Amino acid sequence: MLALFAGRNGANALNRYVDAEIDQKNPRTASRHIPAGKVRRQEALYITIACYILFVVAAAQINPLCLYLSPIALILFTLYSYTKTFYLVMSYNPWNHLCRRPCWCMDRD
């Protein structure tokens, strides 16, 4: 549970960091923490780093294989924040296919 918590929150903090300028221009997202001035961009980056470290430590506590595979998960968490803003890149984003494929398989008769 700790690895899940750390990975999710680290990825969300990074997403807020990356999208801060876009969020500021969009009325729907202008009230988010960074555009509203509640959290500085640098603080969001610190939260991301702390959560990513916690993720690796928690993965190491599960078993050695989880520790060895944790960099792959961190790369996917990080790339998603940068690739989702570009439509053409997002169309070929492997993260989207990883998430959609299992759902498609379960839906099939």
N, C-alpha and C positions, 0 to 999 in steps of 0.2 A: 504494500500500500504506500509505503514511503517513496519508493522509486516512482510509482505512478503519480503521486502528488508532486514530487520534485520535477519530473519530466514535463508534466502538463503545465505547471505554473511557470517553469523556466521558459517553455515555448510561448506561453501567453505573454509573459513580460517582454520577451524579444519581439513578438509580433507588435505589441504596443509601441516599442521603441522604433521599429522600422516604419510603422505606419503613422507616426506622430504628425508629420507634416500633412499627410493626406487627411487624417482625422480632423485636423484643425480647419481645413477648408470645407469639410462636409458638415452641414448643420446637424445631421443625425448623429454624428460621432464627435462633435466638437466638445461635448461634455465629458468625454473620457478623461482619465486622470492626467495624462501628460498634456494634452491641449488645454485643459482647464487650469493647469498650473498647480495641481494638487501633488504631483510627483514630477521631479525633474527627469529628463531623459537619461542622465548619468545614473540616477538611482535605479531606473528600470534595468539598465545594463548590469548594475551590481547585483540586482535580484536575480537576473538571468544567470550570471556566473555562479552565484551561491547555489541556486537550484540545480544547475548542471553538475556542480561538484557533489552535492547531496545525492543526485541521481546515480552518479558513478559509485559513490560509497555504498548506497543502498543496494545497487546491483551486485557489488562485490560480496555483500552479506548473504545474497541469495545462493549463488554458487559461482565458480570460476568462469563457466560458460557465459553467464549473464554479464560478468565483468568484461570479458573479451568482446562481447557483442554490443556493449553499451556505446562505444564510439559511433557505430552505425546508426543507432537510434538518435544520438545527438546530432549527427550530420543531417538526418532527415528532419528533425525538429527545426534545425537552423535553416536549411534550404527552403522549407515550406514558407517561412516568413518572407523570403526574398522572391520566390518564384510565383506566388499567388497573385501578385500585383500585375503581372504581365500576362495578358490573355493567351498569347501564342505559347509561351513557356508553360503556362498552367495547363493548356490542352495536352501537353506531353509530360506533365509532372507525374513521375512514378508514384508519388504519395497518393494522388487521386485514384490511380488504378489499384493500389494496394487496399485502399478503403472500399472501393466500389466492388471489386471482384468477389469478395466473400458474400456480400449482400446479394449479388446477382446469382451466385450459385445456390443460395438458400431459397431464393424465390422461384427457382425452376422446378417444374413438376417432372 
